[in-house]
Each structure stands twice: as structure tokens, then as C-alpha cells.
Amino acid sequence: MISLNNQLEIRHLHYFLVLAETLHYGHAAERLLISQSALSQQIQRLEVIVKQPLFKRSNRSVELNRAGQLFKKEAEIVIGQLNSSMERWNLALEGHSGMLKIGFVGSAMQEYLPKKIKELSERHPKIKFVLQEGSNQIQLEQLEKNLLDIGFMRSNEVPEIMNFKSVAVENLCVVLPKEHPITNANFKSIEQFSQESFILFPNQQSQLYYQQIISLCASHGFMPKISHQSIHGPTIFKLVESGLGISVVPKSLTLATKYKVRFIELEDEPFKTELFAVWKKKTNNEALGIFLKLLGSKI
């Protein structure tokens, strides 16, 4: 067990993270406004403290070794927690009773999330909240680093350190160019689009949602031909409007579009899309506990 008393300092973690990001002593030192030799000494001191080399070094390159990669994750968590604590302290000085950092996918902000945020504001006006849009993957990374307190995403595939709760279930909708020959009047099934090019959310960004679309098409006897991918609803709508393909999106994402597209809601399909709230199991943020109660859950 490493004894860190009077040894490990916040600056060691900060210096390490900057070097881990740049993988270049000169660039890291320039960003930190210290000399390259001073940075090298501090990194060496850190490695003595943790009793492990953290980088692979050569005359031409610097890269993290396995110990360094693992240490980076922990250092990000510590720095994230420290920043969150200082933010809460400053907010308390200003008269706020807490702070909540909320991540979300774009469709969550169309219908579900605004109502909950309004309810939080009305019941607890002294809680300050910050909103940040991001993909499922980005939200999970930020939750792990304590850069978010809660995320709203279309995935329940989360690390063991996190809880999740389904908060909304909705139908899928096919997105078509406005002049597409298939309309609600002559639509029978999604099999009618088997020869179309599809514009979808990337698999690596939203695996659960992506697989639902694949399964939906497979249930009608075809695999979609994917021509483009995007994590942004407006980009998908613009591509569809331009005739570059069709798409399938959550119904909530169709509520505020101004693009020249049409929607066919897949009301009779068993395939639905769910919105999940995701948060860390271990947290000392009282504002998160209050918000979770509004969602019908608890830490």
C-alpha cells in the first residue's frame, strides 16, 4: 500500500495529466508555464511516490505504459472530484444550495428533460444546474471523471460503478425527404425501404440504439445499407432533406425540426427506444439525490 501522506500533491496529478495528453515534454511544459527540466523532475518525483514508472520513454517519443494508463483514469477522477467540490463551495458562498451537472443526448431535450429541469427549478430554486449535450459514450466518460453528475442517454450498457433507470419509452419514426413517394397513406412496413440508403447514429456512440435499428430492419427481412452516420439530429435531418438517404429516429427528435422532411411513426412495431438516466453509485452530491427523487429513484 502506498503512503501518500505529505508526498502526493495536486500539482503532481495536474502535471501528469498534461503530459499524458500531449505526450511531449516540451509542449506540456509550455502549457504549464514551467521549464522542461522542472516538469521532468516533477514527473520523476511522482513515479518515486507511486513506486511505478508511468511512461515509456525513448529519444523520440513518450507514451503511457499500462500503469500510466490506469493512473490516468484515477487522476482524472481525483481532479474532477476536486473541481466539483470547489465549485460547490463557491456556489455555497454565493447562496446556492448545490450544483448539478446534467448531460443529455439531443432527443432528451425535446420533451422529457425540460419538464424535469423546470420542476427542479421550481421546487429547489437555489440549486444551480449546468447542461451539456453529448453522445452516450462521451457522457459515460464524463460521468467516470466526475465532470457530470447525471446523464440522459439511450443506453443501459454502463460500468459496474454506475446506476441506471429507464425514464421514457417512445416509438421510432422513419425520416423521409418531403417529396418521397411513400407517405403515411401508402406506408405498410419498413420493408418498403429495403433498397434505400440509411443515415444512422454511429454504432460506437450508441450501440443499443444502433442495434435496435438493425434488429428492426432484420425483422422485415433486410439489412440496412448505411451511407452516412452522425450523432447530431440536425445533421441527419439535413442529409435526409438533401436526398442522401432516410433515417430512423426517436419520436421526440421529430418535434422541433424545421427541415423539409416527413415522418412516419412506427406505432405497431415492437421495437421502441428508451431513455435512461445514468449516475455514479457513490456520490456525495446532495443536489443529485434531490433530482433523483424527482425522477422516482434514489442514489
C-alpha positions in Angstrom: 0.0 0.0 0.0 1.4 3.4 -1.0 1.6 6.0 1.8 0.8 9.4 0.2 0.9 11.5 3.3 2.9 14.7 2.7 4.0 13.3 -0.6 1.5 13.3 -3.5 0.3 16.8 -4.4 -2.4 18.1 -6.7 0.2 19.6 -8.9 1.8 16.2 -9.5 -1.6 15.0 -10.9 -2.0 18.1 -13.0 1.5 17.9 -14.5 1.0 14.2 -15.1 -2.4 14.7 -16.9 -1.0 17.4 -19.2 2.0 15.3 -20.1 -0.3 12.3 -20.6 -2.4 14.4 -23.0 0.4 15.9 -25.0 2.9 13.1 -24.8 5.6 15.7 -25.3 7.7 17.2 -22.5 8.3 20.5 -24.4 4.6 21.0 -25.3 3.5 20.1 -21.8 6.0 22.4 -20.1 4.9 25.2 -22.4 1.3 24.7 -21.4 2.1 24.5 -17.7 4.4 27.6 -17.9 7.3 25.8 -16.3 10.7 24.7 -17.7 11.0 21.3 -19.3 13.6 20.2 -16.7 11.3 21.2 -13.9 8.5 19.1 -15.4 10.8 16.1 -15.8 11.8 16.4 -12.2 8.2 16.5 -11.0 7.2 13.5 -13.1 10.2 11.6 -11.8 9.2 12.6 -8.2 5.6 11.3 -8.9 6.9 8.0 -10.1 9.0 7.7 -7.0 6.0 8.4 -4.8 3.7 5.8 -6.6 6.7 3.4 -6.9 5.9 2.7 -10.6 7.2 4.1 -13.9 4.2 5.7 -15.7 5.7 6.4 -19.1 7.6 4.6 -21.8 10.4 6.9 -22.8 12.8 7.0 -25.8 14.8 9.6 -27.5 12.0 10.3 -29.9 8.7 9.7 -28.0 6.9 9.5 -24.7 3.9 7.2 -24.2 1.9 5.9 -21.3 2.6 2.4 -20.1 -0.1 0.2 -18.5 0.5 1.6 -15.1 0.3 5.1 -16.5 -3.0 4.4 -18.3 -4.5 3.1 -15.1 -3.2 6.0 -13.1 -4.6 8.5 -15.7 -8.1 7.3 -15.0 -7.7 7.7 -11.3 -6.0 11.1 -11.6 -8.9 12.3 -13.8 -11.4 11.2 -11.2 -9.5 12.9 -8.4 -9.1 16.2 -10.3 -12.8 16.0 -11.4 -13.9 15.5 -7.8 -11.7 18.3 -6.5 -13.1 20.7 -9.1 -16.7 19.7 -8.3 -16.0 20.3 -4.6 -14.5 23.7 -5.2 -17.5 24.6 -7.4 -20.0 23.6 -4.8 -18.0 25.6 -2.2 -18.1 28.7 -4.3 -21.8 28.3 -5.0 -22.5 27.9 -1.3 -20.7 31.2 -0.7 -22.9 32.8 -3.3 -26.1 31.5 -1.6 -26.7 28.4 -3.8 -27.6 25.1 -2.0 -25.9 22.8 -4.6 -24.9 22.2 -8.2 -25.9 19.6 -10.7 -24.1 18.9 -14.0 -26.5 17.2 -16.4 -25.5 15.5 -19.6 -28.0 14.6 -22.3 -28.5 13.3 -25.9 -30.3 15.8 -28.1 -33.6 14.0 -28.2 -33.9 14.1 -24.4 -34.1 17.9 -24.5 -37.0 17.9 -26.9 -39.7 16.7 -24.5 -38.7 14.7 -21.3 -35.8 16.7 -19.7 -37.1 20.3 -19.9 -40.1 19.3 -17.8 -37.9 17.7 -15.1 -35.5 20.7 -15.1 -38.4 23.1 -14.7 -39.7 21.0 -11.8 -36.3 21.1 -10.2 -36.0 24.8 -10.6 -39.5 25.5 -9.1 -39.0 23.2 -6.1 -35.4 24.0 -5.4 -34.5 27.4 -6.9 -31.2 27.5 -5.0 -29.8 24.5 -6.9 -27.7 25.6 -9.8 -27.6 23.3 -12.8 -25.4 23.1 -15.9 -26.5 21.4 -19.1 -24.1 19.7 -21.6 -25.1 17.8 -24.7 -23.1 14.7 -25.6 -23.3 11.2 -27.0 -23.8 8.2 -24.9 -20.0 7.4 -24.9 -19.0 11.0 -24.1 -21.4 11.1 -21.2 -20.1 7.9 -19.7 -16.6 9.1 -19.9 -17.5 12.4 -18.2 -19.5 10.6 -15.5 -16.4 8.5 -14.7 -14.3 11.6 -14.4 -16.9 13.4 -12.2 -17.4 16.0 -14.9 -21.1 15.1 -15.0 -23.4 14.2 -12.1 -26.1 12.5 -14.2 -26.5 11.7 -17.9 -29.6 11.0 -20.0 -28.7 8.6 -22.8 -30.1 5.9 -25.0 -28.1 3.1 -23.5 -28.2 1.0 -20.3 -24.8 -0.6 -21.0 -22.9 1.1 -18.2 -19.9 0.3 -16.0 -20.5 -1.5 -12.7 -19.8 1.7 -10.8 -23.0 3.3 -12.2 -26.7 3.0 -11.7 -29.3 3.5 -14.4 -33.1 3.9 -14.6 -35.4 3.9 -17.6 -37.2 7.2 -17.6 -39.0 7.2 -21.0 -40.1 4.8 -23.8 -41.1 6.1 -27.2 -41.8 5.0 -30.7 -39.4 5.2 -33.6 -40.0 7.3 -36.6 -38.8 7.0 -40.2 -37.4 10.2 -41.6 -38.0 10.9 -45.3 -37.4 13.7 -47.8 -40.6 15.8 -48.1 -41.2 14.6 -51.7 -40.6 10.9 -51.0 -43.3 8.7 -52.7 -44.0 6.8 -49.6 -46.4 8.6 -47.2 -48.5 7.7 -44.2 -51.3 6.9 -46.6 -49.5 4.2 -48.5 -47.0 3.0 -45.8 -47.3 -0.7 -44.9 -44.0 -1.6 -43.3 -40.4 -0.6 -43.1 -39.6 -3.4 -45.7 -40.7 -0.8 -48.3 -37.4 1.0 -47.6 -35.1 -2.1 -48.0 -33.4 -0.5 -51.1 -32.9 2.9 -49.5 -29.7 4.3 -48.1 -29.9 4.8 -44.3 -28.4 7.6 -42.2 -27.9 6.4 -38.7 -26.3 7.2 -35.3 -22.9 5.5 -35.1 -22.7 2.1 -33.6 -19.7 3.0 -31.4 -21.6 6.1 -30.0 -24.9 4.4 -29.3 -24.7 0.7 -29.5 -28.1 -0.2 -28.0 -30.0 2.2 -30.3 -28.0 1.2 -33.4 -28.7 -2.5 -32.7 -32.4 -1.7 -32.3 -32.5 -0.2 -35.8 -30.6 -3.2 -37.2 -33.0 -5.6 -35.5 -36.0 -3.7 -36.7 -34.8 -4.0 -40.3 -33.8 -7.6 -39.9 -37.2 -8.5 -38.6 -38.5 -7.4 -42.0 -36.0 -9.4 -43.9 -33.3 -7.0 -44.9 -30.1 -5.3 -43.5 -30.0 -1.5 -44.0 -27.4 -0.1 -46.4 -25.8 2.6 -44.2 -24.4 5.5 -46.3 -23.8 8.1 -43.6 -23.6 8.4 -39.8 -24.0 11.3 -37.4 -24.7 11.8 -33.7 -26.5 15.1 -34.3 -30.2 15.2 -35.2 -30.0 18.4 -37.3 -27.2 16.9 -39.4 -29.3 13.8 -40.0 -32.3 15.8 -41.0 -30.2 18.0 -43.4 -28.8 14.9 -45.0 -32.3 13.4 -45.5 -33.6 16.7 -46.8 -30.8 16.7 -49.3 -31.8 13.3 -50.6 -28.8 11.4 -49.3 -30.8 8.8 -47.6 -33.5 8.1 -45.0 -33.2 7.7 -41.2 -34.9 6.3 -38.1 -35.0 8.5 -35.0 -36.9 8.7 -31.7 -40.2 10.4 -31.9 -39.1 13.1 -29.5 -36.4 14.2 -32.0 -39.1 15.0 -34.6 -40.9 17.6 -32.5 -38.9 20.7 -33.3 -37.4 20.2 -36.7 -37.7 22.9 -39.4 -36.2 20.8 -42.2 -38.0 19.8 -45.3 -38.6 16.2 -44.2 -41.6 14.0 -43.3 -42.0 11.4 -40.6 -43.8 8.1 -40.4 -44.3 6.9 -36.8 -43.8 3.1 -36.4 -46.6 2.7 -33.9 -47.2 -1.0 -34.4 -43.5 -2.1 -34.2 -42.4 -3.9 -31.0 -39.0 -2.1 -31.3 -39.1 1.0 -29.1 -36.3 3.3 -27.9 -35.7 4.0 -24.2 -34.1 7.0 -22.5 -32.0 6.1 -19.4 -30.8 8.3 -16.5 -27.3 7.2 -15.5 -25.3 8.2 -12.4 -22.5 7.0 -10.2 -23.4 4.7 -7.4 -21.0 6.5 -5.0 -21.6 10.2 -4.8 -21.8 12.9 -2.1 -23.7 15.4 -4.2 -26.9 16.2 -2.3 -28.4 18.0 -5.3 -28.2 14.8 -7.3 -30.1 13.0 -4.6 -32.8 15.6 -4.8 -33.0 15.4 -8.5 -33.2 11.6 -8.4 -36.2 11.8 -6.1 -37.9 13.9 -8.9 -37.2 11.0 -11.3 -38.7 8.5 -8.9 -35.3 7.0 -7.9 -32.6 7.4 -5.3 -28.8 7.2 -5.1 
